[in-house]
Amino acid sequence: MATTQILSSDDLLKHWQGHRNLTRRTIEAFPEDKLFKYSIGGMRSFAELVYEFLGMCVPGATGIATGQWTAWADAKEVHTKKELLALWDHATEELNRIWPTIPGNRFAEVDTAFGQWPGTCTSFVFYFIDNEIHHRGQGFVYLRSLGIEPPAFWDRQGL
Amino acid sequence: MATTQILSSDDLLKHWQGHRNLTRRTIEAFPEDKLFKYSIGGMRSFAELVYEFLGMCVPGATGIATGQWTAWADAKEVHTKKELLALWDHATEELNRIWPTIPGNRFAEVDTAFGQWPGTCTSFVFYFIDNEIHHRGQGFVYLRSLGIEPPAFWDRQGL
């Protein structure tokens, strides 16, 4: 069988925002103090993992759209769940705004994300999404170990 | 901007097998007894999560290729890491064998995976991959809590 095109850039944005929607509900599920302080096995707190997701989201989409990569940095630190959710929601809107400005030919282009990681722009987006799924799964363990039921993994606005 | 096709069925197989390669190395990182017995917060052992991945992999690819879905069931239980890795390697070969038999038009078709979950065949594959990333991330927490360094998340044969 010849290979078939199976995913469009619109599909990919929907997939990403679907996962981001689940991550938002995971942030909400944490008690305020545990969000910033709790971890297992010397790992980062869930808030620190969320800073990483935010550091990839708008800066990553901007780099893909423009070819201009800012130096890698996590999102700024905040001190309350409300502030973290506000950063999240702002990134959601920004991602929706930036995405349609990405030239179609950019997805297959090879670039160096944040001046450090070579690959196609499509591979960068999958890395951002997969990294978020991976670390959000770790957040689910934090919640379970605290006796808190996480949101359902399958319940998201995805593909 | 008009939407752009950004991913082919060949890319998707490569992406999936890249993640499966990382999962294999995660299985290898577990001490034998911990693989089958250890968990946090009342969750399943990593071996039990791996049965779930295996239950989605070849049965899922077969359903997509043929439209024939077997009833949902996890993979059979085994008792050693060696046996689990052998199941894994067999699934790797089977997935590579089945994938090229999937008719190109199947990816966009709507079906009901395992007679239970409606969606496009492409969405099923992403669900299988994302579920594996999610639970493998949990396995990473198990390893960290045991003082064991997991394999590097970024180190895989992916896109």
Contacts between the chains, C-beta under 8 A, distances in Angstrom:
chain1	res1	chain2	res2	distance
A	1	B	9	8.0
A	1	B	100	5.2
A	1	B	101	7.0
A	1	B	102	6.8
A	1	B	103	6.9
A	1	B	104	6.1
A	2	B	104	6.7
A	3	B	8	4.3
A	3	B	9	5.2
A	3	B	10	4.1
A	3	B	11	7.8
A	3	B	104	8.0
A	4	B	8	6.4
A	4	B	9	4.7
A	4	B	104	3.6
A	4	B	105	7.7
A	4	B	107	5.9
A	5	B	5	3.9
A	5	B	7	7.2
A	5	B	8	5.6
A	6	B	7	5.9
A	6	B	8	6.6
A	6	B	9	5.4
A	6	B	12	6.2
A	6	B	107	4.3
A	6	B	108	7.1
A	6	B	122	4.9
A	7	B	5	7.2
A	7	B	6	5.9
A	7	B	7	3.8
A	7	B	12	7.6
A	7	B	122	6.5
A	8	B	3	4.3
A	8	B	4	6.4
A	8	B	5	5.6
A	8	B	6	6.5
A	9	B	1	8.0
A	9	B	3	5.1
A	9	B	4	4.7
A	9	B	6	5.4
A	10	B	3	4.1
A	11	B	3	7.8
A	11	B	122	7.9
A	12	B	6	6.2
A	12	B	7	7.7
A	15	B	126	6.7
A	19	B	130	7.5
A	40	B	40	6.8
A	40	B	141	5.6
A	40	B	144	6.8
A	40	B	145	5.2
A	41	B	141	6.3
A	41	B	143	7.9
A	41	B	144	3.2
A	41	B	145	3.9
A	41	B	146	7.7
A	41	B	147	7.5
A	42	B	144	6.6
A	43	B	141	6.9
A	43	B	144	5.6
A	100	B	1	5.2
A	101	B	1	7.0
A	102	B	1	6.8
A	103	B	1	7.0
A	104	B	1	6.2
A	104	B	2	6.8
A	104	B	3	8.0
A	104	B	4	3.6
A	105	B	4	7.7
A	107	B	4	5.9
A	107	B	6	4.3
A	108	B	6	7.2
A	119	B	159	7.4
A	120	B	159	7.0
A	122	B	6	5.0
A	122	B	7	6.5
A	122	B	11	7.9
A	122	B	159	6.6
A	123	B	158	7.1
A	123	B	159	4.2
A	126	B	15	6.7
A	126	B	158	7.3
A	126	B	159	5.7
A	127	B	154	7.4
A	130	B	19	7.5
A	130	B	133	5.5
A	131	B	153	6.9
A	133	B	130	5.4
A	133	B	133	4.4
A	133	B	134	5.3
A	133	B	137	7.0
A	134	B	133	5.3
A	134	B	134	7.5
A	134	B	136	7.2
A	134	B	137	4.1
A	134	B	140	7.5
A	134	B	153	5.8
A	135	B	137	6.3
A	136	B	134	7.1
A	136	B	137	7.3
A	137	B	133	7.0
A	137	B	134	4.0
A	137	B	135	6.4
A	137	B	136	7.3
A	137	B	137	3.1
A	137	B	138	5.0
A	138	B	137	5.0
A	138	B	138	6.7
A	138	B	140	6.5
A	138	B	141	5.1
A	140	B	134	7.5
A	140	B	138	6.5
A	141	B	40	5.6
A	141	B	41	6.3
A	141	B	43	6.9
A	141	B	138	5.1
A	141	B	141	4.4
A	141	B	142	7.9
A	142	B	141	7.9
A	143	B	41	7.9
A	144	B	40	6.8
A	144	B	41	3.2
A	144	B	42	6.6
A	144	B	43	5.6
A	145	B	40	5.2
A	145	B	41	3.9
A	146	B	41	7.7
A	147	B	41	7.5
A	153	B	131	7.0
A	153	B	134	5.8
A	154	B	127	7.4
A	158	B	123	7.2
A	158	B	126	7.4
A	159	B	119	7.4
A	159	B	120	7.0
A	159	B	122	6.6
A	159	B	123	4.2
A	159	B	126	5.7
